[in-house]
Amino acid sequence: MNTMNTKVLTAHIPLPLAEQVDLIAARLERSRGWIIKQALSAWVGQEEERRRMTLEAMADVDAGHVVDHQDVKAWANSLDTETPLPVPH
């Protein structure tokens, strides 16, 4: 048995979303709580990755590792031509 400490969180969920959770739980033969825990874990992981990537991007900007906007526009505009420009660096 899992001896991990837990905490009960309460949230008001729109009825259509709650019904979808119930349907998925039934289809997977899992509890509603298991479904919510999986979804919340995935979301937290996604948010942590988003924060990591944002901090990495901000460090790149601070270090001057940027591409000029006009270079990006010219590259993007060239993509639907017969001779697209190389990706700007």
C-alpha positions as CSV (number, residue, x, y, z in Angstrom):
1,M,0.0,0.0,0.0
2,N,1.2,3.5,-0.8
3,T,2.2,5.3,2.4
4,M,2.8,8.7,0.7
5,N,1.3,11.6,2.6
6,T,-1.6,13.2,0.8
7,K,-3.7,16.3,1.1
8,V,-7.3,16.7,0.0
9,L,-7.8,19.6,-2.5
10,T,-11.3,20.8,-3.3
11,A,-12.2,22.4,-6.6
12,H,-15.5,23.4,-8.3
13,I,-15.4,21.7,-11.7
14,P,-17.9,22.6,-14.5
15,L,-20.4,19.8,-14.9
16,P,-19.5,18.8,-18.5
17,L,-15.8,18.5,-17.5
18,A,-16.7,16.4,-14.4
19,E,-18.9,14.2,-16.6
20,Q,-16.0,13.7,-19.0
21,V,-13.7,12.7,-16.1
22,D,-16.3,10.2,-14.9
23,L,-16.6,8.7,-18.4
24,I,-12.8,8.4,-18.7
25,A,-12.6,6.8,-15.2
26,A,-15.2,4.3,-16.1
27,R,-13.6,3.5,-19.5
28,L,-10.2,3.0,-17.9
29,E,-11.6,1.2,-14.8
30,R,-9.9,3.7,-12.6
31,S,-11.1,6.0,-9.8
32,R,-12.1,9.6,-10.4
33,G,-9.3,10.5,-8.0
34,W,-6.7,8.6,-10.0
35,I,-7.8,10.4,-13.2
36,I,-7.6,13.8,-11.5
37,K,-4.1,13.0,-10.1
38,Q,-2.8,11.9,-13.5
39,A,-4.2,15.1,-15.1
40,L,-2.8,17.4,-12.4
41,S,0.6,15.7,-12.5
42,A,0.8,16.2,-16.2
43,W,-0.2,19.8,-15.9
44,V,2.3,20.5,-13.2
45,G,5.0,18.9,-15.3
46,Q,4.0,21.0,-18.3
47,E,4.1,24.2,-16.2
48,E,7.5,23.3,-14.7
49,E,8.9,22.7,-18.2
50,R,7.3,26.0,-19.5
51,R,9.0,27.9,-16.6
52,R,12.4,26.2,-17.3
53,M,12.2,27.1,-21.0
54,T,11.2,30.7,-20.2
55,L,14.1,31.1,-17.8
56,E,16.4,29.6,-20.4
57,A,15.1,31.9,-23.1
58,M,15.5,35.0,-20.8
59,A,19.1,34.0,-20.1
60,D,19.7,33.8,-23.9
61,V,18.3,37.3,-24.3
62,D,20.4,38.6,-21.4
63,A,23.4,37.0,-23.1
64,G,22.6,38.7,-26.4
65,H,21.7,35.5,-28.2
66,V,18.9,36.9,-30.2
67,V,17.9,37.1,-33.9
68,D,17.0,40.4,-35.5
69,H,13.2,40.7,-36.1
70,Q,13.7,41.8,-39.7
71,D,15.9,38.7,-40.4
72,V,13.1,36.5,-39.0
73,K,10.4,38.3,-41.1
74,A,12.5,38.0,-44.3
75,W,13.1,34.3,-43.6
76,A,9.4,33.7,-42.9
77,N,8.3,35.6,-46.0
78,S,10.7,33.5,-48.1
79,L,9.2,30.2,-47.0
80,D,6.5,30.2,-49.7
81,T,9.0,31.1,-52.5
82,E,11.0,28.8,-54.7
83,T,14.2,29.9,-52.9
84,P,13.6,30.1,-49.2
85,L,16.3,31.8,-47.1
86,P,18.3,29.8,-44.6
87,V,17.1,29.9,-41.0
88,P,18.6,33.0,-39.4
89,H,21.0,32.7,-36.5
